[in-house]
Amino acid sequence: MTDVAAIQEQAAGAADALIKQLAPALPDVRARIADFIRACEPLGPLDHYKVFPAPAQAIVAAVAQTHDSATLRRFLRAVLASAVLQTVNGARFRALPPRTAANQARHLLRIAQDADAQAPWLALDQDLFQKEFGLATLRLYAAGSQLVDYRCGVPRSTVLAEGMARALPKLLTMVKLGGFRPYFQIHTHKFNLDAFHEAGWEECYLCCAELYAVHPEVLGMYGSSWFYDPALATISPRLAYLRDTPGNNGAALMFVVKGGDAINNATATSTSRRQLYEEGKYAPTNYMLVWGRDAQRAWAARRLAAQAG
Protein backbone atom coordinates (compact mmCIF):
# COMPACT_ATOMS: atom_id res chain seq x y z
CA MET A 1 0.00 0.00 0.00
CA THR A 2 1.26 3.46 -0.90
CA ASP A 3 1.65 5.53 2.28
CA VAL A 4 1.27 8.98 0.75
CA ALA A 5 0.99 10.66 4.13
CA ALA A 6 4.40 9.32 5.21
CA ILE A 7 6.02 10.59 2.03
CA GLN A 8 4.36 13.99 2.42
CA GLU A 9 5.51 14.29 6.03
CA GLN A 10 9.09 13.25 5.30
CA ALA A 11 9.44 15.42 2.20
CA ALA A 12 7.88 18.49 3.79
CA GLY A 13 10.05 18.18 6.89
CA ALA A 14 13.22 17.68 4.86
CA ALA A 15 12.47 20.55 2.49
CA ASP A 16 11.63 22.97 5.32
CA ALA A 17 14.78 22.07 7.28
CA LEU A 18 17.03 22.50 4.25
CA ILE A 19 15.41 25.78 3.23
CA LYS A 20 15.87 27.10 6.75
CA GLN A 21 19.57 26.21 6.60
CA LEU A 22 19.95 27.87 3.21
CA ALA A 23 17.93 31.02 3.92
CA PRO A 24 20.76 33.10 5.49
CA ALA A 25 22.83 32.72 2.32
CA LEU A 26 19.90 32.52 -0.11
CA PRO A 27 16.95 34.55 1.19
CA ASP A 28 14.91 33.70 -1.91
CA VAL A 29 15.80 30.02 -1.85
CA ARG A 30 12.21 28.77 -1.84
CA ALA A 31 11.45 30.73 -5.00
CA ARG A 32 14.68 29.56 -6.66
CA ILE A 33 13.81 25.93 -5.95
CA ALA A 34 10.31 26.35 -7.37
CA ASP A 35 11.73 28.12 -10.43
CA PHE A 36 14.25 25.34 -11.02
CA ILE A 37 11.64 22.57 -10.85
CA ARG A 38 9.34 24.56 -13.13
CA ALA A 39 12.17 25.23 -15.59
CA CYS A 40 12.79 21.48 -15.90
CA GLU A 41 9.23 20.72 -17.00
CA PRO A 42 9.19 21.75 -20.68
CA LEU A 43 10.85 18.74 -22.31
CA GLY A 44 10.73 17.52 -25.88
CA PRO A 45 9.22 14.13 -26.77
CA LEU A 46 12.67 12.49 -26.85
CA ASP A 47 14.45 14.50 -24.13
CA HIS A 48 15.77 11.78 -21.83
CA TYR A 49 16.28 12.02 -18.10
CA LYS A 50 19.69 13.67 -18.36
CA VAL A 51 18.35 16.79 -20.09
CA PHE A 52 18.17 20.02 -18.09
CA PRO A 53 16.83 23.00 -20.08
CA ALA A 54 19.02 26.10 -20.23
CA PRO A 55 16.89 28.14 -17.76
CA ALA A 56 17.27 25.38 -15.14
CA GLN A 57 21.02 25.24 -15.72
CA ALA A 58 21.19 29.02 -15.31
CA ILE A 59 19.52 28.87 -11.89
CA VAL A 60 22.07 26.37 -10.63
CA ALA A 61 24.93 28.30 -12.22
CA ALA A 62 23.81 31.46 -10.40
CA VAL A 63 23.98 29.66 -7.06
CA ALA A 64 27.39 28.21 -7.91
CA GLN A 65 28.80 31.59 -8.93
CA THR A 66 28.00 33.31 -5.65
CA HIS A 67 28.21 30.50 -3.09
CA ASP A 68 30.46 27.62 -2.17
CA SER A 69 30.06 24.01 -3.27
CA ALA A 70 28.56 22.98 0.06
CA THR A 71 25.73 25.49 -0.40
CA LEU A 72 25.13 24.29 -3.95
CA ARG A 73 24.90 20.66 -2.86
CA ARG A 74 22.50 21.58 -0.07
CA PHE A 75 20.43 23.55 -2.59
CA LEU A 76 20.16 20.51 -4.87
CA ARG A 77 19.22 18.29 -1.92
CA ALA A 78 16.45 20.79 -1.12
CA VAL A 79 15.38 20.59 -4.77
CA LEU A 80 14.99 16.81 -4.45
CA ALA A 81 12.92 17.03 -1.26
CA SER A 82 10.73 19.78 -2.71
CA ALA A 83 10.25 17.86 -5.96
CA VAL A 84 9.15 14.75 -4.06
CA LEU A 85 6.59 16.79 -2.14
CA GLN A 86 5.29 18.40 -5.32
CA THR A 87 5.05 15.05 -7.10
CA VAL A 88 3.29 13.15 -4.33
CA ASN A 89 0.71 15.93 -4.15
CA GLY A 90 0.21 15.96 -7.91
CA ALA A 91 -2.30 14.43 -10.28
CA ARG A 92 0.25 12.43 -12.30
CA PHE A 93 1.35 10.46 -9.26
CA ARG A 94 -2.24 9.76 -8.23
CA ALA A 95 -2.98 8.50 -11.76
CA LEU A 96 -0.12 5.98 -11.87
CA PRO A 97 -1.06 2.32 -12.30
CA PRO A 98 -0.93 0.39 -9.00
CA ARG A 99 2.34 -1.50 -9.45
CA THR A 100 4.23 1.53 -10.68
CA ALA A 101 2.70 3.70 -7.96
CA ALA A 102 3.94 1.32 -5.26
CA ASN A 103 7.44 1.19 -6.74
CA GLN A 104 7.55 4.96 -7.20
CA ALA A 105 6.36 5.56 -3.65
CA ARG A 106 9.18 3.39 -2.29
CA HIS A 107 11.75 5.59 -3.99
CA LEU A 108 10.03 8.87 -3.18
CA LEU A 109 10.10 7.95 0.51
CA ARG A 110 13.74 6.88 0.26
CA ILE A 111 14.72 10.19 -1.37
CA ALA A 112 12.77 12.20 1.21
CA GLN A 113 14.47 10.33 4.06
CA ASP A 114 18.00 10.80 2.70
CA ALA A 115 19.49 13.53 4.89
CA ASP A 116 22.95 13.64 3.28
CA ALA A 117 23.16 17.19 1.94
CA GLN A 118 26.84 16.88 1.03
CA ALA A 119 26.84 13.77 -1.13
CA PRO A 120 29.43 14.27 -3.89
CA TRP A 121 26.90 13.34 -6.58
CA LEU A 122 24.69 16.35 -5.82
CA ALA A 123 25.52 18.07 -9.11
CA LEU A 124 23.62 18.48 -12.38
CA ASP A 125 26.20 16.53 -14.39
CA GLN A 126 26.16 13.48 -12.11
CA ASP A 127 24.15 10.46 -13.22
CA LEU A 128 23.04 9.68 -9.66
CA PHE A 129 21.52 13.14 -9.26
CA GLN A 130 19.90 12.93 -12.68
CA LYS A 131 18.27 9.63 -11.74
CA GLU A 132 17.18 10.83 -8.30
CA PHE A 133 15.69 13.99 -9.81
CA GLY A 134 14.07 11.88 -12.50
CA LEU A 135 12.38 9.72 -9.88
CA ALA A 136 11.39 12.74 -7.79
CA THR A 137 9.69 14.44 -10.76
CA LEU A 138 8.29 11.40 -12.62
CA ARG A 139 10.72 11.88 -15.48
CA LEU A 140 11.65 8.31 -14.60
CA TYR A 141 9.30 5.59 -13.41
CA ALA A 142 10.40 3.13 -10.74
CA ALA A 143 9.85 -0.43 -11.94
CA GLY A 144 11.21 -3.23 -9.81
CA SER A 145 14.91 -3.64 -10.56
CA GLN A 146 14.99 -0.82 -13.10
CA LEU A 147 14.09 2.78 -13.83
CA VAL A 148 12.01 3.46 -16.94
CA ASP A 149 12.57 6.47 -19.20
CA TYR A 150 9.60 6.91 -21.53
CA ARG A 151 11.16 9.55 -23.80
CA CYS A 152 13.59 7.34 -25.72
CA GLY A 153 14.22 5.79 -29.10
CA VAL A 154 16.22 2.78 -30.24
CA PRO A 155 19.47 4.04 -31.86
CA ARG A 156 19.33 3.40 -35.59
CA SER A 157 23.07 2.71 -35.53
CA THR A 158 22.32 -0.61 -33.83
CA VAL A 159 20.97 -1.97 -37.10
CA LEU A 160 24.37 -1.45 -38.76
CA ALA A 161 26.52 -2.48 -35.80
CA GLU A 162 27.48 -5.80 -37.47
CA GLY A 163 27.66 -4.44 -41.02
CA MET A 164 25.26 -4.33 -43.95
CA ALA A 165 25.15 -8.10 -44.34
CA ARG A 166 23.36 -8.51 -41.00
CA ALA A 167 21.40 -5.29 -41.07
CA LEU A 168 18.28 -6.43 -42.94
CA PRO A 169 16.87 -8.83 -40.30
CA LYS A 170 17.31 -6.16 -37.61
CA LEU A 171 15.66 -3.53 -39.77
CA LEU A 172 12.73 -5.86 -40.45
CA THR A 173 12.38 -6.45 -36.70
CA MET A 174 12.17 -2.73 -36.03
CA VAL A 175 9.69 -2.21 -38.88
CA LYS A 176 7.52 -5.00 -37.49
CA LEU A 177 7.53 -3.32 -34.08
CA GLY A 178 6.39 -0.04 -35.62
CA GLY A 179 9.64 1.90 -35.87
CA PHE A 180 12.53 3.16 -33.76
CA ARG A 181 10.68 5.47 -31.39
CA PRO A 182 9.30 6.02 -28.84
CA TYR A 183 10.33 3.21 -26.48
CA PHE A 184 10.71 2.68 -22.79
CA GLN A 185 14.43 2.54 -22.00
CA ILE A 186 15.37 0.77 -18.79
CA HIS A 187 18.25 1.81 -16.53
CA THR A 188 19.97 0.29 -13.52
CA HIS A 189 20.31 2.63 -10.50
CA LYS A 190 22.96 2.33 -7.79
CA PHE A 191 20.36 3.10 -5.12
CA ASN A 192 18.11 0.29 -6.35
CA LEU A 193 20.51 -2.66 -6.47
CA ASP A 194 18.65 -4.49 -3.71
CA ALA A 195 15.97 -5.22 -6.34
CA PHE A 196 18.45 -6.62 -8.89
CA HIS A 197 17.24 -10.22 -8.88
CA GLU A 198 14.89 -12.32 -10.98
CA ALA A 199 11.73 -11.26 -9.15
CA GLY A 200 12.80 -7.62 -9.36
CA TRP A 201 13.27 -7.89 -13.11
CA GLU A 202 9.89 -9.55 -13.54
CA GLU A 203 8.41 -6.67 -11.57
CA CYS A 204 10.07 -4.30 -14.04
CA TYR A 205 8.43 -6.04 -16.99
CA LEU A 206 5.04 -6.07 -15.25
CA CYS A 207 5.32 -2.35 -14.57
CA CYS A 208 6.18 -1.69 -18.21
CA ALA A 209 3.16 -3.71 -19.28
CA GLU A 210 0.81 -1.54 -17.23
CA LEU A 211 2.57 1.70 -18.22
CA TYR A 212 1.57 1.20 -21.86
CA ALA A 213 -1.89 2.34 -20.79
CA VAL A 214 -0.34 5.64 -19.63
CA HIS A 215 1.84 5.94 -22.74
CA PRO A 216 -0.05 4.23 -25.59
CA GLU A 217 2.32 5.78 -28.12
CA VAL A 218 5.26 3.71 -26.81
CA LEU A 219 6.17 0.77 -29.05
CA GLY A 220 8.05 -1.40 -26.57
CA MET A 221 10.90 -1.61 -24.08
CA TYR A 222 14.62 -1.80 -24.66
CA GLY A 223 17.85 -1.95 -22.71
CA SER A 224 21.52 -2.29 -23.59
CA SER A 225 24.07 -4.08 -21.42
CA TRP A 226 26.89 -6.59 -21.18
CA PHE A 227 24.59 -8.98 -19.33
CA TYR A 228 22.49 -9.60 -22.46
CA ASP A 229 25.55 -11.18 -24.10
CA PRO A 230 24.73 -14.81 -25.09
CA ALA A 231 28.22 -15.79 -23.88
CA LEU A 232 27.00 -15.40 -20.29
CA ALA A 233 24.93 -18.58 -20.67
CA THR A 234 28.11 -20.49 -19.84
CA ILE A 235 30.22 -17.79 -18.15
CA SER A 236 27.58 -16.58 -15.65
CA PRO A 237 24.58 -18.91 -15.96
CA ARG A 238 22.94 -17.45 -12.85
CA LEU A 239 22.30 -14.30 -14.93
CA ALA A 240 20.67 -16.19 -17.80
CA TYR A 241 17.19 -15.03 -16.71
CA LEU A 242 18.06 -11.47 -17.76
CA ARG A 243 18.15 -12.55 -21.38
CA ASP A 244 15.98 -15.67 -21.31
CA THR A 245 12.74 -14.30 -19.88
CA PRO A 246 12.33 -11.62 -22.56
CA GLY A 247 14.10 -13.66 -25.26
CA ASN A 248 11.80 -16.66 -24.81
CA ASN A 249 8.77 -14.40 -24.99
CA GLY A 250 9.23 -12.42 -28.17
CA ALA A 251 12.12 -10.02 -27.49
CA ALA A 252 14.85 -9.48 -30.08
CA LEU A 253 18.57 -9.42 -29.27
CA MET A 254 20.96 -7.19 -31.23
CA PHE A 255 24.75 -6.82 -31.05
CA VAL A 256 25.91 -3.32 -30.07
CA VAL A 257 29.67 -3.27 -29.51
CA LYS A 258 32.51 -5.44 -28.19
CA GLY A 259 34.74 -4.02 -25.45
CA GLY A 260 34.53 -0.40 -24.33
CA ASP A 261 32.59 0.20 -21.13
CA ALA A 262 31.35 -3.41 -21.24
CA ILE A 263 34.78 -4.52 -19.97
CA ASN A 264 34.63 -2.58 -16.72
CA ASN A 265 30.91 -3.17 -16.20
CA ALA A 266 31.20 -6.92 -16.71
CA THR A 267 34.34 -7.45 -14.62
CA ALA A 268 33.93 -4.92 -11.80
CA THR A 269 31.96 -7.23 -9.47
CA SER A 270 33.03 -10.68 -10.62
CA THR A 271 36.47 -12.17 -10.10
CA SER A 272 35.63 -15.11 -12.36
CA ARG A 273 34.62 -12.90 -15.30
CA ARG A 274 37.67 -10.69 -14.67
CA GLN A 275 39.96 -13.71 -14.73
CA LEU A 276 38.42 -15.04 -17.93
CA TYR A 277 38.80 -11.63 -19.54
CA GLU A 278 42.44 -11.32 -18.46
CA GLU A 279 43.14 -14.81 -19.80
CA GLY A 280 41.61 -13.88 -23.16
CA LYS A 281 38.76 -16.37 -22.76
CA TYR A 282 35.96 -13.80 -22.50
CA ALA A 283 35.41 -10.60 -24.46
CA PRO A 284 32.74 -8.46 -22.70
CA THR A 285 30.21 -7.34 -25.28
CA ASN A 286 27.16 -5.11 -25.14
CA TYR A 287 23.92 -6.35 -26.65
CA MET A 288 20.58 -4.61 -26.92
CA LEU A 289 17.32 -6.31 -26.02
CA VAL A 290 14.16 -4.94 -27.68
CA TRP A 291 10.79 -6.24 -26.47
CA GLY A 292 7.74 -5.12 -28.41
CA ARG A 293 4.69 -3.83 -26.57
CA ASP A 294 2.29 -6.57 -27.64
CA ALA A 295 4.70 -9.39 -26.80
CA GLN A 296 5.57 -7.89 -23.43
CA ARG A 297 1.93 -7.35 -22.51
CA ALA A 298 1.13 -10.92 -23.55
CA TRP A 299 3.93 -12.23 -21.31
CA ALA A 300 2.63 -10.07 -18.43
CA ALA A 301 -0.89 -11.47 -18.82
CA ARG A 302 0.45 -15.05 -18.70
CA ARG A 303 2.68 -14.28 -15.73
CA LEU A 304 -0.11 -12.67 -13.72
CA ALA A 305 -2.41 -15.59 -14.52
CA ALA A 306 0.26 -18.01 -13.30
CA GLN A 307 0.77 -16.02 -10.11
CA ALA A 308 -2.97 -16.05 -9.48
CA GLY A 309 -2.88 -19.84 -9.62
C-alpha positions as CSV (number, residue, x, y, z in Angstrom):
1,M,0.0,0.0,0.0
2,T,1.3,3.5,-0.9
3,D,1.7,5.5,2.3
4,V,1.3,9.0,0.7
5,A,1.0,10.7,4.1
6,A,4.4,9.3,5.2
7,I,6.0,10.6,2.0
8,Q,4.4,14.0,2.4
9,E,5.5,14.3,6.0
10,Q,9.1,13.3,5.3
11,A,9.4,15.4,2.2
12,A,7.9,18.5,3.8
13,G,10.0,18.2,6.9
14,A,13.2,17.7,4.9
15,A,12.5,20.5,2.5
16,D,11.6,23.0,5.3
17,A,14.8,22.1,7.3
18,L,17.0,22.5,4.2
19,I,15.4,25.8,3.2
20,K,15.9,27.1,6.8
21,Q,19.6,26.2,6.6
22,L,19.9,27.9,3.2
23,A,17.9,31.0,3.9
24,P,20.8,33.1,5.5
25,A,22.8,32.7,2.3
26,L,19.9,32.5,-0.1
27,P,17.0,34.5,1.2
28,D,14.9,33.7,-1.9
29,V,15.8,30.0,-1.8
30,R,12.2,28.8,-1.8
31,A,11.4,30.7,-5.0
32,R,14.7,29.6,-6.7
33,I,13.8,25.9,-5.9
34,A,10.3,26.4,-7.4
35,D,11.7,28.1,-10.4
36,F,14.2,25.3,-11.0
37,I,11.6,22.6,-10.8
38,R,9.3,24.6,-13.1
39,A,12.2,25.2,-15.6
40,C,12.8,21.5,-15.9
41,E,9.2,20.7,-17.0
42,P,9.2,21.8,-20.7
43,L,10.8,18.7,-22.3
44,G,10.7,17.5,-25.9
45,P,9.2,14.1,-26.8
46,L,12.7,12.5,-26.8
47,D,14.5,14.5,-24.1
48,H,15.8,11.8,-21.8
49,Y,16.3,12.0,-18.1
50,K,19.7,13.7,-18.4
51,V,18.3,16.8,-20.1
52,F,18.2,20.0,-18.1
53,P,16.8,23.0,-20.1
54,A,19.0,26.1,-20.2
55,P,16.9,28.1,-17.8
56,A,17.3,25.4,-15.1
57,Q,21.0,25.2,-15.7
58,A,21.2,29.0,-15.3
59,I,19.5,28.9,-11.9
60,V,22.1,26.4,-10.6
61,A,24.9,28.3,-12.2
62,A,23.8,31.5,-10.4
63,V,24.0,29.7,-7.1
64,A,27.4,28.2,-7.9
65,Q,28.8,31.6,-8.9
66,T,28.0,33.3,-5.7
67,H,28.2,30.5,-3.1
68,D,30.5,27.6,-2.2
69,S,30.1,24.0,-3.3
70,A,28.6,23.0,0.1
71,T,25.7,25.5,-0.4
72,L,25.1,24.3,-4.0
73,R,24.9,20.7,-2.9
74,R,22.5,21.6,-0.1
75,F,20.4,23.5,-2.6
76,L,20.2,20.5,-4.9
77,R,19.2,18.3,-1.9
78,A,16.4,20.8,-1.1
79,V,15.4,20.6,-4.8
80,L,15.0,16.8,-4.5
81,A,12.9,17.0,-1.3
82,S,10.7,19.8,-2.7
83,A,10.3,17.9,-6.0
84,V,9.2,14.8,-4.1
85,L,6.6,16.8,-2.1
86,Q,5.3,18.4,-5.3
87,T,5.1,15.0,-7.1
88,V,3.3,13.2,-4.3
89,N,0.7,15.9,-4.1
90,G,0.2,16.0,-7.9
91,A,-2.3,14.4,-10.3
92,R,0.2,12.4,-12.3
93,F,1.3,10.5,-9.3
94,R,-2.2,9.8,-8.2
95,A,-3.0,8.5,-11.8
96,L,-0.1,6.0,-11.9
97,P,-1.1,2.3,-12.3
98,P,-0.9,0.4,-9.0
99,R,2.3,-1.5,-9.4
100,T,4.2,1.5,-10.7
101,A,2.7,3.7,-8.0
102,A,3.9,1.3,-5.3
103,N,7.4,1.2,-6.7
104,Q,7.5,5.0,-7.2
105,A,6.4,5.6,-3.6
106,R,9.2,3.4,-2.3
107,H,11.7,5.6,-4.0
108,L,10.0,8.9,-3.2
109,L,10.1,8.0,0.5
110,R,13.7,6.9,0.3
111,I,14.7,10.2,-1.4
112,A,12.8,12.2,1.2
113,Q,14.5,10.3,4.1
114,D,18.0,10.8,2.7
115,A,19.5,13.5,4.9
116,D,23.0,13.6,3.3
117,A,23.2,17.2,1.9
118,Q,26.8,16.9,1.0
119,A,26.8,13.8,-1.1
120,P,29.4,14.3,-3.9
121,W,26.9,13.3,-6.6
122,L,24.7,16.4,-5.8
123,A,25.5,18.1,-9.1
124,L,23.6,18.5,-12.4
125,D,26.2,16.5,-14.4
126,Q,26.2,13.5,-12.1
127,D,24.1,10.5,-13.2
128,L,23.0,9.7,-9.7
129,F,21.5,13.1,-9.3
130,Q,19.9,12.9,-12.7
131,K,18.3,9.6,-11.7
132,E,17.2,10.8,-8.3
133,F,15.7,14.0,-9.8
134,G,14.1,11.9,-12.5
135,L,12.4,9.7,-9.9
136,A,11.4,12.7,-7.8
137,T,9.7,14.4,-10.8
138,L,8.3,11.4,-12.6
139,R,10.7,11.9,-15.5
140,L,11.7,8.3,-14.6
141,Y,9.3,5.6,-13.4
142,A,10.4,3.1,-10.7
143,A,9.8,-0.4,-11.9
144,G,11.2,-3.2,-9.8
145,S,14.9,-3.6,-10.6
146,Q,15.0,-0.8,-13.1
147,L,14.1,2.8,-13.8
148,V,12.0,3.5,-16.9
149,D,12.6,6.5,-19.2
150,Y,9.6,6.9,-21.5
151,R,11.2,9.6,-23.8
152,C,13.6,7.3,-25.7
153,G,14.2,5.8,-29.1
154,V,16.2,2.8,-30.2
155,P,19.5,4.0,-31.9
156,R,19.3,3.4,-35.6
157,S,23.1,2.7,-35.5
158,T,22.3,-0.6,-33.8
159,V,21.0,-2.0,-37.1
160,L,24.4,-1.4,-38.8
161,A,26.5,-2.5,-35.8
162,E,27.5,-5.8,-37.5
163,G,27.7,-4.4,-41.0
164,M,25.3,-4.3,-44.0
165,A,25.2,-8.1,-44.3
166,R,23.4,-8.5,-41.0
167,A,21.4,-5.3,-41.1
168,L,18.3,-6.4,-42.9
169,P,16.9,-8.8,-40.3
170,K,17.3,-6.2,-37.6
171,L,15.7,-3.5,-39.8
172,L,12.7,-5.9,-40.4
173,T,12.4,-6.5,-36.7
174,M,12.2,-2.7,-36.0
175,V,9.7,-2.2,-38.9
176,K,7.5,-5.0,-37.5
177,L,7.5,-3.3,-34.1
178,G,6.4,0.0,-35.6
179,G,9.6,1.9,-35.9
180,F,12.5,3.2,-33.8
181,R,10.7,5.5,-31.4
182,P,9.3,6.0,-28.8
183,Y,10.3,3.2,-26.5
184,F,10.7,2.7,-22.8
185,Q,14.4,2.5,-22.0
186,I,15.4,0.8,-18.8
187,H,18.3,1.8,-16.5
188,T,20.0,0.3,-13.5
189,H,20.3,2.6,-10.5
190,K,23.0,2.3,-7.8
191,F,20.4,3.1,-5.1
192,N,18.1,0.3,-6.4
193,L,20.5,-2.7,-6.5
194,D,18.6,-4.5,-3.7
195,A,16.0,-5.2,-6.3
196,F,18.4,-6.6,-8.9
197,H,17.2,-10.2,-8.9
198,E,14.9,-12.3,-11.0
199,A,11.7,-11.3,-9.1
200,G,12.8,-7.6,-9.4
201,W,13.3,-7.9,-13.1
202,E,9.9,-9.6,-13.5
203,E,8.4,-6.7,-11.6
204,C,10.1,-4.3,-14.0
205,Y,8.4,-6.0,-17.0
206,L,5.0,-6.1,-15.3
207,C,5.3,-2.3,-14.6
208,C,6.2,-1.7,-18.2
209,A,3.2,-3.7,-19.3
210,E,0.8,-1.5,-17.2
211,L,2.6,1.7,-18.2
212,Y,1.6,1.2,-21.9
213,A,-1.9,2.3,-20.8
214,V,-0.3,5.6,-19.6
215,H,1.8,5.9,-22.7
216,P,-0.1,4.2,-25.6
217,E,2.3,5.8,-28.1
218,V,5.3,3.7,-26.8
219,L,6.2,0.8,-29.1
220,G,8.0,-1.4,-26.6
221,M,10.9,-1.6,-24.1
222,Y,14.6,-1.8,-24.7
223,G,17.8,-1.9,-22.7
224,S,21.5,-2.3,-23.6
225,S,24.1,-4.1,-21.4
226,W,26.9,-6.6,-21.2
227,F,24.6,-9.0,-19.3
228,Y,22.5,-9.6,-22.5
229,D,25.5,-11.2,-24.1
230,P,24.7,-14.8,-25.1
231,A,28.2,-15.8,-23.9
232,L,27.0,-15.4,-20.3
233,A,24.9,-18.6,-20.7
234,T,28.1,-20.5,-19.8
235,I,30.2,-17.8,-18.1
236,S,27.6,-16.6,-15.7
237,P,24.6,-18.9,-16.0
238,R,22.9,-17.4,-12.9
239,L,22.3,-14.3,-14.9
240,A,20.7,-16.2,-17.8
241,Y,17.2,-15.0,-16.7
242,L,18.1,-11.5,-17.8
243,R,18.1,-12.5,-21.4
244,D,16.0,-15.7,-21.3
245,T,12.7,-14.3,-19.9
246,P,12.3,-11.6,-22.6
247,G,14.1,-13.7,-25.3
248,N,11.8,-16.7,-24.8
249,N,8.8,-14.4,-25.0
250,G,9.2,-12.4,-28.2
251,A,12.1,-10.0,-27.5
252,A,14.9,-9.5,-30.1
253,L,18.6,-9.4,-29.3
254,M,21.0,-7.2,-31.2
255,F,24.7,-6.8,-31.1
256,V,25.9,-3.3,-30.1
257,V,29.7,-3.3,-29.5
258,K,32.5,-5.4,-28.2
259,G,34.7,-4.0,-25.5
260,G,34.5,-0.4,-24.3
261,D,32.6,0.2,-21.1
262,A,31.4,-3.4,-21.2
263,I,34.8,-4.5,-20.0
264,N,34.6,-2.6,-16.7
265,N,30.9,-3.2,-16.2
266,A,31.2,-6.9,-16.7
267,T,34.3,-7.5,-14.6
268,A,33.9,-4.9,-11.8
269,T,32.0,-7.2,-9.5
270,S,33.0,-10.7,-10.6
271,T,36.5,-12.2,-10.1
272,S,35.6,-15.1,-12.4
273,R,34.6,-12.9,-15.3
274,R,37.7,-10.7,-14.7
275,Q,40.0,-13.7,-14.7
276,L,38.4,-15.0,-17.9
277,Y,38.8,-11.6,-19.5
278,E,42.4,-11.3,-18.5
279,E,43.1,-14.8,-19.8
280,G,41.6,-13.9,-23.2
281,K,38.8,-16.4,-22.8
282,Y,36.0,-13.8,-22.5
283,A,35.4,-10.6,-24.5
284,P,32.7,-8.5,-22.7
285,T,30.2,-7.3,-25.3
286,N,27.2,-5.1,-25.1
287,Y,23.9,-6.4,-26.7
288,M,20.6,-4.6,-26.9
289,L,17.3,-6.3,-26.0
290,V,14.2,-4.9,-27.7
291,W,10.8,-6.2,-26.5
292,G,7.7,-5.1,-28.4
293,R,4.7,-3.8,-26.6
294,D,2.3,-6.6,-27.6
295,A,4.7,-9.4,-26.8
296,Q,5.6,-7.9,-23.4
297,R,1.9,-7.3,-22.5
298,A,1.1,-10.9,-23.5
299,W,3.9,-12.2,-21.3
300,A,2.6,-10.1,-18.4
301,A,-0.9,-11.5,-18.8
302,R,0.4,-15.0,-18.7
303,R,2.7,-14.3,-15.7
304,L,-0.1,-12.7,-13.7
305,A,-2.4,-15.6,-14.5
306,A,0.3,-18.0,-13.3
307,Q,0.8,-16.0,-10.1
308,A,-3.0,-16.0,-9.5
309,G,-2.9,-19.8,-9.6
